[in-house]
Amino acid sequence: MKKYTITHDDYLKAAQMDKKSARAYFAKSINKTEQQKALESLLAESIDSGILEKTKPYRIADLACGGGTLSYHLASFFPNATFCLMDYNDDALELAKEITSPFKDRVEFVQGDLRSMPFADSSFDLVFCWGVFLIFDETFLSGVLDEVRRVLKPQGKLYASSLFNTEFDVDLKCDFRDLTRDSGKAGIWGRYTTYSLPTMTNLLQHYSAFTIHPFNPTIDFPRTTHRGIATYSVRIQEDREKIVVDKDFGGAFVGAESTKDSMGGGGNIDSAPSVYSSIARLQISAGMLMNWGILEATK
């Protein structure tokens, strides 16, 4: 395993303190998650449309790879690809070695930092970065996206799972301390950032194109007795129509009469199936709304 200079910060400190729970999480991810399935569906669509080739010997980077489960599944999806797994936590890389051992001839490991990646320009056809962008502030993420673009080959693609606000032009930050984890008990706070479409447009201005695919689970995620960070889903009846207003007001300021008119009179959800006709699932973790999506960006 190649090692390079890394920056020690609270996130790395927390990851090392929570090594036991992280190992348990990644071990469970050997079974495909719903996000992994959603990613593979997107990749399959690109293969069907001729954008990608399943059997091509791609050079793939799995950045901030954690336990390596993403590459474990992608190694089967792209049978001729080679993989470079990078993380700045050596504990994660040791676990990734174990998990990806069935494909050891096609996998290498690098301990490195997203802020200054130890790769030459135009090194990779595809870059994956899963569940990581949400912990970065805007300035940090801008630097990471510039580095990813640098190491991508021309027309190469980035796929990243993170929190995105595609419905409203609002960025969100939530600081949290998970007291079920050793890091939280030690006073280390984490942060989840949800970036809006205008912000992502600005951050990705040097890429040729990008799309954010909302992740809408088709199965329920059950709520458990665990009292820390853990995602579950809640079913809701989703509005299909929006009331047009001429000022920047939300629904609470529109008034009951407009709501009644839009619902056909009674204001009862059950009496207006044409408006409330689809079921959606909100994803919630420890009280936080998790608007997951998959970013697809082309150099």
Backbone hydrogen bonds, N-H to C=O, Kabsch-Sander energy under -0.5 kcal/mol:
donor,donor_aa,acceptor,acceptor_aa,energy
2,K,109,F,-1.8
4,Y,111,Q,-2.2
8,H,6,I,-0.6
9,D,7,T,-0.6
13,K,9,D,-2.4
14,A,10,D,-2.8
15,A,11,Y,-2.5
16,Q,12,L,-2.2
17,M,13,K,-2.0
18,D,14,A,-2.3
19,K,16,Q,-0.9
22,A,18,D,-2.4
23,R,19,K,-2.5
24,A,20,K,-1.8
25,Y,21,S,-2.1
26,F,22,A,-2.6
27,A,23,R,-2.2
28,K,24,A,-1.6
29,S,25,Y,-1.3
30,I,27,A,-1.1
31,N,28,K,-1.6
37,K,33,T,-2.0
38,A,34,E,-2.2
39,L,35,Q,-2.5
40,E,36,Q,-2.4
41,S,37,K,-1.8
42,L,38,A,-1.9
43,L,39,L,-2.5
44,A,40,E,-2.2
45,E,41,S,-2.0
46,S,42,L,-1.9
47,I,43,L,-2.0
48,D,44,A,-2.6
49,S,45,E,-1.7
50,G,47,I,-1.2
51,I,46,S,-2.1
52,L,46,S,-1.5
56,K,53,E,-0.9
58,Y,56,K,-2.3
60,I,58,Y,-0.6
60,I,82,T,-2.8
61,A,126,L,-2.3
62,D,84,C,-2.7
63,L,61,A,-0.6
63,L,128,F,-2.7
64,A,86,M,-1.3
65,C,62,D,-0.6
65,C,86,M,-2.1
68,G,65,C,-2.2
72,Y,68,G,-2.0
73,H,69,T,-1.8
74,L,70,L,-2.4
75,A,71,S,-2.4
76,S,73,H,-0.9
77,F,73,H,-1.5
78,F,74,L,-3.1
81,A,78,F,-1.6
82,T,58,Y,-2.6
83,F,106,R,-3.2
84,C,60,I,-2.5
85,L,83,F,-0.5
85,L,108,E,-2.8
86,M,62,D,-2.3
86,M,84,C,-0.6
87,D,110,V,-1.6
90,D,88,Y,-0.6
93,L,89,N,-1.7
94,E,90,D,-2.0
95,L,91,D,-1.7
96,A,92,A,-2.6
97,K,93,L,-2.1
98,E,94,E,-1.4
99,I,95,L,-2.5
100,T,96,A,-2.5
101,S,98,E,-1.0
103,F,100,T,-2.4
104,K,101,S,-1.6
106,R,103,F,-2.5
107,V,104,K,-0.9
108,E,83,F,-2.1
110,V,85,L,-2.6
111,Q,2,K,-3.5
112,G,87,D,-1.1
112,G,110,V,-0.9
113,D,116,S,-0.5
116,S,113,D,-1.4
119,F,117,M,-1.5
122,S,150,R,-2.6
123,S,120,A,-0.6
123,S,151,V,-1.4
124,F,151,V,-2.6
125,D,59,R,-2.3
126,L,59,R,-1.5
127,V,157,K,-2.6
128,F,61,A,-2.9
129,C,159,Y,-2.2
130,W,63,L,-0.5
131,G,129,C,-0.6
131,G,161,S,-1.5
132,V,161,S,-0.7
135,I,132,V,-2.2
136,F,133,F,-1.8
141,L,137,D,-2.9
142,S,138,E,-2.2
143,G,139,T,-1.6
144,V,140,F,-2.1
145,L,141,L,-2.8
146,D,142,S,-1.9
147,E,143,G,-2.1
148,V,144,V,-2.7
149,R,145,L,-2.2
150,R,146,D,-2.0
151,V,147,E,-1.9
152,L,148,V,-1.2
153,K,124,F,-3.1
156,G,153,K,-2.8
157,K,125,D,-1.9
158,L,297,A,-3.0
159,Y,127,V,-2.7
160,A,295,L,-2.1
161,S,129,C,-1.1
162,S,293,G,-2.1
164,F,162,S,-0.5
164,F,291,N,-2.8
165,N,195,Y,-2.8
166,T,164,F,-0.9
170,V,168,F,-1.7
172,L,194,T,-2.6
174,C,192,Y,-2.3
176,F,190,G,-2.4
179,L,177,R,-0.9
181,R,178,D,-1.6
184,G,178,D,-0.6
185,K,181,R,-2.2
186,A,182,D,-1.4
187,G,184,G,-1.6
188,I,183,S,-2.5
190,G,176,F,-3.3
192,Y,174,C,-2.4
193,T,134,L,-2.2
194,T,172,L,-2.8
195,Y,163,L,-1.8
195,Y,193,T,-0.6
197,L,165,N,-1.1
200,M,196,S,-2.3
201,T,197,L,-2.5
202,N,198,P,-1.9
203,L,199,T,-2.5
204,L,200,M,-2.1
205,Q,202,N,-1.3
207,Y,204,L,-1.9
208,S,298,T,-1.8
209,A,298,T,-1.2
211,T,296,E,-2.4
213,H,211,T,-0.6
213,H,294,I,-2.9
215,F,292,W,-2.3
216,N,214,P,-0.9
232,Y,284,I,-2.7
233,S,221,F,-2.7
234,V,282,L,-2.1
236,I,280,A,-2.8
238,E,236,I,-0.6
238,E,278,S,-3.1
240,R,275,V,-2.0
249,F,247,K,-2.3
253,F,250,G,-1.9
254,V,251,G,-0.9
255,G,251,G,-0.8
259,T,255,G,-1.5
260,K,256,A,-2.7
261,D,257,E,-2.7
262,S,258,S,-2.2
263,M,259,T,-1.1
263,M,260,K,-0.6
264,G,261,D,-1.2
265,G,260,K,-3.2
269,I,267,G,-0.5
271,S,268,N,-1.2
272,A,269,I,-1.7
275,V,272,A,-1.4
276,Y,272,A,-2.2
277,S,275,V,-0.8
278,S,238,E,-0.9
280,A,236,I,-2.6
282,L,234,V,-2.8
282,L,280,A,-0.5
284,I,232,Y,-3.2
284,I,282,L,-0.6
285,S,288,M,-2.5
286,A,230,A,-0.6
288,M,285,S,-2.4
290,M,283,Q,-3.5
291,N,289,L,-0.8
292,W,290,M,-1.5
293,G,162,S,-2.3
294,I,213,H,-2.6
295,L,160,A,-3.6
295,L,293,G,-0.6
296,E,211,T,-3.0
297,A,158,L,-2.5
298,T,209,A,-3.0
299,K,156,G,-2.7
